[in-house]
Amino acid sequence: MGVWPRVRQHSQVAKVRSWPTVKDGPRLLGFLGYKSGMTQAILINDEPHSPYKGRERVRAVTILETPPALVAAIRTYSKNEWGLKSQSEAWTKEPPKDFERLFTQPKTEQKEESKEKPKSKDKKKEKAKQPKATPDALQKLAANLNEVAELRVLLASQPRLTSVPKKKPDLFEVTVGGGTIQERFNFAKDLLGKTVEISTVFKEGQQVNALAVSRGRGFQGPVKRFGISILRHKARKTKRGVGAISGRHPGILHTTPRPGQMGLHQRTALNLRLLKIGTKGEDVTPKGGFLRYGIINGPYTMILGAVPGPSKRLIKLRVGIRAEPTPIPAPRIISIDTTSKQGH
């Protein structure tokens, strides 16, 4: 029941449904990266109540490739009796060329003057149109700040800078926390159209939350899905099933192990410790590259423990909601295992 519900996600990108409240700021409360793989690191244990404090420990770590993210837009929300409602937004004036894979770009004056091509009879699904970036968009946002309850920015990933075989960027709506609404707007306005490094959002040693969609395993039976015991060989009708599903009343309970979807669920890993933020990927890339991923070319992030999802999966990092009130500095790392993961 700790991993309920076991519902198949419609998208491989996780949703962030809540954000923490911070006092310092204004600042961004999240970032995004791509999962490369796992390796081992030898570090000095600095847990205050651990019997291994001060000794070397071999720990499993997860490596994420975190290239700079582009601040593509600013979006404001107002609050009513039903919750948050999207109010207005302002996009960057010069979006990158890869945004054509996300939206239908607004037409320029030269394109409007050109002759229109004859429309084909086949009606195809059109992409969502990107809001046109007008110089008055920021002025309208500034004029209605008294009605704004929450301010967010849209971060766009740059997969061309990674080993992920894709060109279409991913959008991540990140809340700007801390300070007043006016301070948040000025902070977001200065970042609009610029790139942001992960080192400006998180610090080494900080506890973060990782949101991702787990690896999909398809339709599975109750033995593999819930780990129940296999019945004896003289059991009636089946062995890899439940002996008694339910009585006549109250019927089948939701806690009864039943076959169904396994994997491809959204999961949130809480209080993961961020060990290191580096700029040279060759420091952590094993010989021959990570399995099913490749070589890390640019900035990376090392996290203690496991992160949900397979390699190449988009990972959303968020400031820890249940993190320790007093952050602990990052432990000293002795060495990182860079031997081949291919058995060479």
C-alpha positions as CSV (number, residue, x, y, z in Angstrom):
1,M,0.0,0.0,0.0
2,G,3.0,2.3,0.3
3,V,3.2,2.5,-3.5
4,W,-0.5,3.0,-4.3
5,P,-2.0,3.8,-6.7
6,R,-0.7,1.5,-9.4
7,V,-2.1,3.5,-12.3
8,R,-0.5,3.7,-15.7
9,Q,0.6,7.3,-16.5
10,H,-0.4,8.9,-19.8
11,S,2.9,10.7,-20.0
12,Q,6.5,9.8,-19.2
13,V,6.9,13.3,-17.6
14,A,6.0,13.6,-13.9
15,K,3.6,16.2,-12.6
16,V,4.5,18.4,-9.6
17,R,1.3,19.0,-7.6
18,S,2.7,20.9,-4.6
19,W,5.6,23.2,-3.8
20,P,7.3,24.0,-0.5
21,T,7.2,27.4,1.3
22,V,10.6,29.0,1.7
23,K,11.5,32.2,3.6
24,D,14.7,33.1,1.8
25,G,14.4,34.4,-1.8
26,P,13.2,35.1,-4.3
27,R,14.5,31.9,-5.8
28,L,13.6,29.0,-8.0
29,L,12.3,25.9,-6.3
30,G,13.1,23.3,-8.9
31,F,15.2,22.1,-11.8
32,L,15.3,19.2,-14.3
33,G,17.7,16.7,-15.7
34,Y,18.1,13.4,-17.4
35,K,19.0,10.1,-15.5
36,S,22.3,8.7,-16.8
37,G,22.7,5.7,-14.5
38,M,24.1,4.5,-11.2
39,T,27.6,3.9,-9.8
40,Q,29.5,3.6,-6.5
41,A,31.3,6.3,-4.5
42,I,33.5,6.1,-1.4
43,L,32.7,8.9,1.0
44,I,33.3,9.8,4.6
45,N,30.1,9.2,6.6
46,D,29.0,12.3,8.4
47,E,25.6,11.2,9.8
48,P,25.6,12.4,13.4
49,H,23.9,9.3,14.9
50,S,25.5,6.7,12.8
51,P,27.9,4.1,14.2
52,Y,30.0,4.6,11.1
53,K,30.5,8.3,11.5
54,G,33.9,9.5,10.4
55,R,34.6,6.2,8.5
56,E,34.8,5.4,4.8
57,R,31.6,4.0,3.3
58,V,30.9,2.6,-0.1
59,R,27.5,4.0,-1.2
60,A,25.4,3.7,-4.3
61,V,24.9,7.0,-6.1
62,T,22.7,8.2,-9.1
63,I,24.2,10.4,-11.8
64,L,21.9,13.0,-13.5
65,E,23.0,15.0,-16.5
66,T,21.8,18.6,-15.8
67,P,22.6,21.0,-18.7
68,P,21.6,24.7,-18.3
69,A,17.8,25.3,-18.7
70,L,16.3,28.1,-20.6
71,V,13.7,30.4,-18.9
72,A,11.1,30.5,-21.6
73,A,8.2,32.2,-20.0
74,I,6.6,33.8,-16.9
75,R,3.2,32.7,-15.8
76,T,1.0,34.2,-13.1
77,Y,-1.9,32.7,-11.2
78,S,-4.8,34.2,-9.3
79,K,-6.7,32.5,-6.5
80,N,-10.4,32.0,-6.2
81,E,-12.8,29.7,-4.3
82,W,-11.8,26.8,-6.6
83,G,-8.0,27.2,-6.3
84,L,-5.4,28.6,-8.6
85,K,-6.4,30.0,-12.0
86,S,-4.0,30.9,-14.8
87,Q,-4.1,34.6,-15.2
88,S,-1.5,35.7,-17.9
89,E,1.9,34.9,-19.2
90,A,4.8,36.4,-21.1
91,W,7.1,34.5,-23.4
92,T,10.7,35.2,-24.5
93,K,10.9,37.2,-27.7
94,E,13.5,35.0,-29.3
95,P,12.6,31.3,-28.7
96,P,15.1,28.7,-29.8
97,K,14.6,26.9,-33.1
98,D,13.8,23.6,-31.3
99,F,10.6,25.2,-29.9
100,E,9.1,24.5,-33.4
101,R,8.8,20.9,-32.2
102,L,6.7,22.0,-29.2
103,F,4.5,24.8,-30.7
104,T,3.5,26.3,-33.9
105,Q,5.6,29.5,-34.0
106,P,3.8,32.8,-34.5
107,K,4.1,34.1,-38.1
108,T,6.4,37.0,-38.8
109,E,5.4,39.9,-41.0
110,Q,7.4,38.5,-44.0
111,K,5.6,35.2,-43.8
112,E,2.2,36.8,-43.6
113,E,2.9,38.8,-46.8
114,S,4.0,35.6,-48.7
115,K,1.5,33.7,-50.7
116,E,-0.4,31.0,-48.8
117,K,0.0,27.5,-50.1
118,P,-3.2,25.7,-51.1
119,K,-4.6,23.7,-48.3
120,S,-4.6,19.9,-48.7
121,K,-7.9,18.0,-48.2
122,D,-6.4,15.8,-45.5
123,K,-7.0,17.5,-42.1
124,K,-4.1,16.8,-39.8
125,K,-3.8,17.6,-36.1
126,E,-2.2,21.0,-35.6
127,K,0.3,21.6,-32.8
128,A,-0.6,23.9,-30.0
129,K,0.2,27.5,-30.9
130,Q,2.8,29.3,-28.8
131,P,1.5,32.6,-27.5
132,K,3.0,35.5,-29.4
133,A,5.7,37.4,-27.5
134,T,4.6,41.0,-27.4
135,P,6.4,43.9,-25.7
136,D,3.2,44.7,-23.8
137,A,3.0,41.2,-22.2
138,L,5.4,42.1,-19.3
139,Q,3.7,45.4,-18.8
140,K,0.3,43.7,-18.4
141,L,1.9,41.3,-15.9
142,A,3.3,44.2,-13.9
143,A,0.0,46.1,-13.9
144,N,-1.9,43.2,-12.4
145,L,0.5,42.1,-9.7
146,N,-2.0,43.0,-7.0
147,E,-4.2,40.1,-8.2
148,V,-1.4,37.6,-8.4
149,A,-1.3,34.8,-5.8
150,E,1.5,32.7,-7.3
151,L,4.2,33.3,-9.9
152,R,6.0,30.6,-11.9
153,V,8.5,30.4,-14.7
154,L,8.7,27.8,-17.5
155,L,12.1,26.1,-17.8
156,A,12.9,24.5,-21.1
157,S,15.5,21.7,-21.2
158,Q,18.2,21.5,-23.8
159,P,18.5,17.8,-24.8
160,R,20.9,18.6,-27.6
161,L,23.6,19.2,-24.9
162,T,23.1,15.7,-23.5
163,S,23.4,12.1,-24.7
164,V,19.6,11.6,-24.8
165,P,18.6,10.9,-28.4
166,K,16.0,13.6,-28.7
167,K,15.7,17.2,-29.9
168,K,12.4,18.2,-28.6
169,P,12.8,20.2,-25.3
170,D,10.8,19.5,-22.2
171,L,9.0,22.2,-20.3
172,F,8.9,22.4,-16.5
173,E,6.8,24.9,-14.6
174,V,8.7,26.0,-11.6
175,T,7.4,28.1,-8.7
176,V,9.3,31.2,-7.7
177,G,9.4,31.3,-3.9
178,G,10.4,33.7,-1.2
179,G,10.0,37.5,-1.0
180,T,7.1,39.5,-2.1
181,I,5.2,39.2,-5.4
182,Q,7.0,42.3,-6.7
183,E,10.4,40.9,-5.8
184,R,9.5,37.6,-7.5
185,F,8.4,39.4,-10.6
186,N,11.6,41.4,-10.8
187,F,13.6,38.2,-10.3
188,A,11.8,36.3,-13.0
189,K,11.9,39.3,-15.4
190,D,15.7,39.4,-15.1
191,L,15.9,35.6,-15.9
192,L,13.5,35.7,-18.9
193,G,15.3,34.5,-22.1
194,K,18.4,33.5,-20.2
195,T,19.8,30.1,-19.1
196,V,19.9,28.9,-15.5
197,E,22.5,26.6,-14.0
198,I,21.5,24.0,-11.4
199,S,24.1,25.4,-9.0
200,T,22.0,28.6,-8.7
201,V,19.0,26.5,-7.5
202,F,20.5,23.8,-5.3
203,K,23.6,23.5,-3.1
204,E,25.8,20.5,-2.3
205,G,24.5,18.6,0.7
206,Q,20.9,19.8,0.3
207,Q,18.0,17.4,0.6
208,V,15.8,17.4,-2.5
209,N,12.8,15.5,-3.9
210,A,13.0,13.6,-7.2
211,L,9.8,13.2,-9.2
212,A,9.8,10.8,-12.1
213,V,7.8,8.0,-13.8
214,S,9.0,4.6,-13.0
215,R,10.0,1.9,-15.5
216,G,7.1,0.2,-17.2
217,R,6.6,-3.5,-16.9
218,G,3.2,-4.0,-18.5
219,F,0.4,-6.2,-17.3
220,Q,1.6,-8.6,-14.5
221,G,0.0,-11.2,-12.2
222,P,-0.3,-10.9,-8.5
223,V,2.8,-12.9,-7.7
224,K,5.1,-10.5,-9.4
225,R,3.0,-7.4,-8.8
226,F,2.5,-7.9,-5.0
227,G,4.9,-10.7,-4.1
228,I,2.4,-13.1,-2.7
229,S,3.3,-16.8,-2.1
230,I,2.8,-19.4,-4.8
231,L,0.2,-22.0,-3.8
232,R,1.0,-25.7,-3.4
233,H,0.9,-28.0,-6.4
234,K,-2.4,-29.5,-5.4
235,A,-4.1,-26.1,-5.2
236,R,-7.5,-25.7,-6.9
237,K,-7.4,-24.2,-10.4
238,T,-4.3,-22.1,-10.0
239,K,-1.0,-21.7,-8.2
240,R,0.1,-18.2,-9.1
241,G,-3.1,-16.6,-7.8
242,V,-4.8,-15.6,-4.6
243,G,-6.3,-18.5,-2.5
244,A,-9.3,-16.5,-1.3
245,I,-10.2,-13.3,-3.1
246,S,-13.0,-12.2,-0.8
247,G,-16.2,-13.3,0.9
248,R,-19.7,-12.6,-0.2
249,H,-19.9,-9.5,1.9
250,P,-18.4,-6.8,1.7
251,G,-16.9,-8.0,-1.6
252,I,-13.5,-7.6,-3.1
253,L,-11.4,-5.0,-1.1
254,H,-8.9,-2.7,-2.8
255,T,-6.2,-4.3,-0.7
256,T,-6.6,-7.7,-2.3
257,P,-3.7,-8.6,-4.7
258,R,-5.1,-8.6,-8.2
259,P,-3.4,-8.6,-11.6
260,G,-3.0,-5.4,-13.5
261,Q,-0.6,-2.7,-14.6
262,M,2.9,-2.8,-13.1
263,G,5.3,0.1,-13.5
264,L,5.1,3.4,-15.4
265,H,3.8,5.0,-12.2
266,Q,4.6,8.4,-11.0
267,R,6.8,8.2,-7.9
268,T,8.4,10.8,-5.6
269,A,11.6,10.1,-3.7
270,L,11.8,12.2,-0.6
271,N,14.9,13.6,1.2
272,L,17.5,12.5,-1.3
273,R,20.8,14.1,-0.5
274,L,22.6,16.0,-3.2
275,L,26.2,15.0,-3.0
276,K,28.0,16.9,-5.8
277,I,27.3,19.3,-8.6
278,G,30.1,19.1,-11.2
279,T,30.8,20.6,-14.6
280,K,33.1,17.9,-16.2
281,G,31.2,14.8,-17.0
282,E,34.3,12.7,-17.6
283,D,34.9,12.7,-13.9
284,V,32.0,10.4,-13.3
285,T,31.5,8.7,-16.7
286,P,32.6,5.0,-16.6
287,K,34.7,3.6,-19.3
288,G,32.6,3.0,-22.4
289,G,29.8,5.2,-21.0
290,F,26.7,4.4,-18.9
291,L,24.6,1.4,-20.1
292,R,21.7,2.5,-22.3
293,Y,22.8,6.1,-22.0
294,G,26.3,6.9,-23.1
295,I,28.8,9.6,-22.1
296,I,28.1,12.6,-20.0
297,N,29.5,15.7,-21.9
298,G,28.6,18.6,-19.6
299,P,27.3,19.4,-16.1
300,Y,26.1,16.6,-13.9
301,T,24.5,16.1,-10.4
302,M,25.3,13.2,-8.0
303,I,22.5,12.1,-5.7
304,L,22.9,9.6,-2.8
305,G,20.8,6.5,-3.4
306,A,18.4,5.5,-6.2
307,V,16.1,7.7,-8.2
308,P,12.8,6.5,-9.8
309,G,12.8,5.8,-13.6
310,P,15.1,4.1,-16.1
311,S,18.0,5.8,-17.9
312,K,17.2,8.7,-20.2
313,R,14.1,9.5,-18.1
314,L,13.3,13.1,-17.3
315,I,13.8,13.7,-13.6
316,K,12.3,16.8,-11.9
317,L,14.1,18.0,-8.8
318,R,12.3,20.0,-6.2
319,V,13.3,21.7,-2.9
320,G,12.6,19.2,-0.2
321,I,9.2,19.6,1.4
322,R,10.1,17.4,4.5
323,A,13.8,18.2,4.5
324,E,15.9,18.8,7.6
325,P,15.5,22.3,9.0
326,T,19.3,22.8,9.3
327,P,21.1,21.6,6.1
328,I,24.2,19.6,6.5
329,P,27.3,20.3,4.3
330,A,28.1,17.7,1.6
331,P,30.3,14.8,2.8
332,R,33.9,14.4,1.6
333,I,34.0,12.1,-1.4
334,I,37.2,10.0,-1.6
335,S,36.7,8.4,-5.0
336,I,34.1,7.6,-7.7
337,D,33.9,4.2,-9.4
338,T,34.5,4.8,-13.2
339,T,35.2,1.2,-14.2
340,S,33.4,-0.2,-17.2
341,K,29.7,-1.2,-16.6
342,Q,29.8,-3.5,-19.6
343,G,32.0,-6.2,-17.9
344,H,35.2,-5.3,-19.8
